[in-house]
Amino acid sequence: MTVSVNVSRFEDVSMAPPDPILGVSEAFRADTNNMKLNLGVGAYRTEELQPYVLNVVKKAENLMLERGENKEYLPIEGLAAFNKVTAELLLGADNPAIHQGRVATVQGLSGTGSLRLAAALIERYFPGSEVLISSPTWGNHKNIFNDSRVPWSEYRYYDPKTVGLDFNGMISDIKEAPEGSFILLHGCAHNPTGIDPTPEQWEKIADVIQEKNHIPFFDVAYQGFASGSLDADASSVRLFVTRGMEVLVAQSYSKNLGLYSERVGAMNVVCSSSDVAARVKSQLKRIARPMYSNPPIHGARIVANVVGDPTLFNEWKEEMELMAGRIKTVRQKLFDSLSSKDTSGKDWSFILKQIGMFSFTGLNRAQSDNMTNKWHVYMTKDGRISLAGLSLAKCEYLADAIIDSYHNVS
Amino acid sequence: MASRLATNNQRIIIDQTSKLGTRLMSSWWQGIQPAAKDPILGVSEAFLADPSPDKVNVGVGAYRDDNGKPVVLECVREAERRIAGNQNMEYLPMGGSVKMVEETLKLAYGENSDFIKDKRIAAVQALSGTGACRLFADFQKRFRPESQIYIPVPTWSNHHNIWRDANVPQRVFHYYHPETKGLDFAALMDDVKNSPNGSFFLLHACAHNPTGVDPTEEQWREISYQFKVKGHFPFFDMAYQGFASGDPERDAKSIRIFLEDGHLIGCAQSYAKNMGLYGQRVGCLSVLCEDEKQAVAVKSQLQQLARPMYSNPPVHGALIVSAILSSPDLKSLWLKEVKVMADRIIGMRTSLKENLEKLGSPLSWEHVTNQIGMFCYSGMTPEQVDRLTSEYHIYMTRNGRISMAGVTTGNVGYLANAINEVTKSA
């Protein structure tokens, strides 16, 4: 007896929808119009709209090539030299939490992979606990928690009326959440809105989190990219740690070191004791092993070489300031173009108040579609544009597109 | 909420003076126990910590040269020189490097495979073999939620972790025969026949880990036939292509047999060992589908699973693989280097067996040269292994698996002597 094997077991697998963010770049590539502009994915571009490999990265890679190091497996927790410098970069090299051995650091697959490790830890040890995410937030956050089977809900964040922070809504929703919830916070340069709390507001956020016994969970994907200063951009995280709170922090080097495709990041858990930190680290490893065994070495070596060498580190800080500076300049030009071209009197100054790679334009879905369909400007449907993909030369064109979409499409 | 708080039976003690400095508090993570050390990777950690000058690491399956040193292949070094400075570091697509995947499929399915030409294979770059297996396990869970996975006994220990964390129930099937230290073919076939129609089976394509015991070609044909009768799904984990016989084409024979017989297979491939790219985490997951349309749908779903795990895979290793496989000079250099590695291991197998026989061991060590690939399943007990470690500073996994890649002309005598000492009165 024979059975036909030409009928697939996966016959009823349907086509998945394109990823709302990464799918934008694919659509952009397929567009043949020569005015097209890709303001979709948050990847830094030069004024010539070319990808940028940092000089310090090239130097680090050359050093690595010369040394001819081997390619053996890293330990499950990643490259030790990387783990050391990444925790120091985040918390400050003199941070008591580090010296007390209270920080469990595990190299992860950039921000996504690090968040995923933490989500799995939450699912395993806090079954039923919720993660609160900002409304809106990076599109992949909810995928990560869904696939990890961690329930989530939203706290108010973006206020469309002011195109700013709905601070009272945020505090209120955090207060209302069941005690012991995880509060996902963007350390700096909120994605997608570009709206960050002020230092005073951070203090109040920390207050309410402590009051409700919540656990702060930071996503730090843009350290250095917000203000141009690595230390200043870490101040929100450091505030919580200084208060003695236990904190989860995911880090990514995709943007600030331009290591996007190398997938370098880390999950840090600041614990109340070194004993707890050791145990937490061991469990993070246990989660990683059946996911990918051990993390990729190349990007971690680059980071360790750059951050661990004083000369390269200083050079990096300069390049960081240049990148952040270019974005600030482009923001200004976009604002200037909008203000001078738009005769309706609409206040576009929110663009200047926002920080980091993105601007939340306030355009709705239909208007965003118009941006793409009529003007060949590619962005995400939540109205987010990546200023990192904008050049001074294109600001006027973009301003025209935004004004048209805002006023002529509902 | 009460039950959750109960498991978290300590609460943070809030002290407002904490704003000024550290203070005592109990942890959210109090209930977290230390995880057990990974049985394989934990061996290397212990080895590194041992100060003895005689220590030998035959634990993890990572190739070493005859001086016991890690090897970076010449073709890899040259590939790195060629790609240096040429590429930006933009995100790869979620499915990874298209070029790398294309070349990788040729290795498994055949250089001129019609399946590749007809675009019937859904394939994505994955985080080495582990990542490929995990993606498949998650895919299986999502689209065949009622299914389970049949895993050979024994297998690489991480296979169990992978399908467990993917929440796919596991069953086992007979594989290794302790008496013969070979394949328990009759019991294997019984398990294949007695399992429910349409079961999912995990098969090691070549160089079975940890036993080194592979079915013969005839046995593979029988297994394939029986799979057809039962409508089973074959998932191949191929982590050692090239390492078994020294010839990648020959090592893919099992897969080719199944393809000829019309199976729609799944396959995990890894470049960790055969290209020495261990730490780069580069591999591939493929699923052969009925037609191109289905392959496109399946690929899209695999990407959907990858996105919340790591978004897109790391580029560096993929660039190396592409450079090597698409440049005739580098590809032919690679094939030579793979053969050198496989031949060295075969040589060490012979040497170990001869040494044991010369020492007058009362046991048979035929299996050392009968088994194939990186590992030798020695038949030693955990207690004997513990003695090897504590008395002789020889590190291996407690299932008695010896990584032949860690055996050298310099240590084979020492190793044989130690093995003889702990087993001679067995």
Interface residues (C-beta under 8 A of the other chain):
Chain A: M1 T2 V3 S4 V5 N6 V7 S8 R9 F10 E11 D12 V13 S14 M15 A16 D19 L22 E26 V41 A43 Q50 P51 Y52 V53 V57 K58 E61 N62 L65 G68 N70 K71 E72 Y73 L74 P75 I76 P96 L109 S110 T112 G113 R116 A120 Y125 F126 P127 G128 S129 N140 N143 I144 N146 D147 S148 P178 E179 G180 Q210 E211 N213 I215 T242 R243 G244 M245 E246 S254 G258 L259 Y260 S261 E262 R263 V269 C271 S272 S273 V276 A278 R279 V280 S282 Q283 K285 R286 I287 R289 P290 M291 Y292 S293 N294 P295 P296 I297 H298 G299
Chain B: M1 S3 R4 L5 N8 R11 I12 I14 S18 K19 G21 T22 R23 M25 S26 S27 W28 W29 Q30 G31 I32 Q33 P34 A35 A36 D38 L41 E45 V60 A62 P70 V71 V72 V76 R77 E80 R81 A84 G85 N88 M89 E90 Y91 L92 P93 M94 L127 S128 T130 G131 R134 D138 F143 R144 N158 N161 I162 R164 D165 A166 G198 K228 V229 K230 G231 F233 D261 G262 H263 L264 A272 G276 L277 Y278 G279 Q280 R281 V287 C289 E290 Q294 V296 A297 V298 S300 Q301 Q303 Q304 L305 R307 P308 M309 Y310 S311 N312 P313 P314 V315 H316 G317
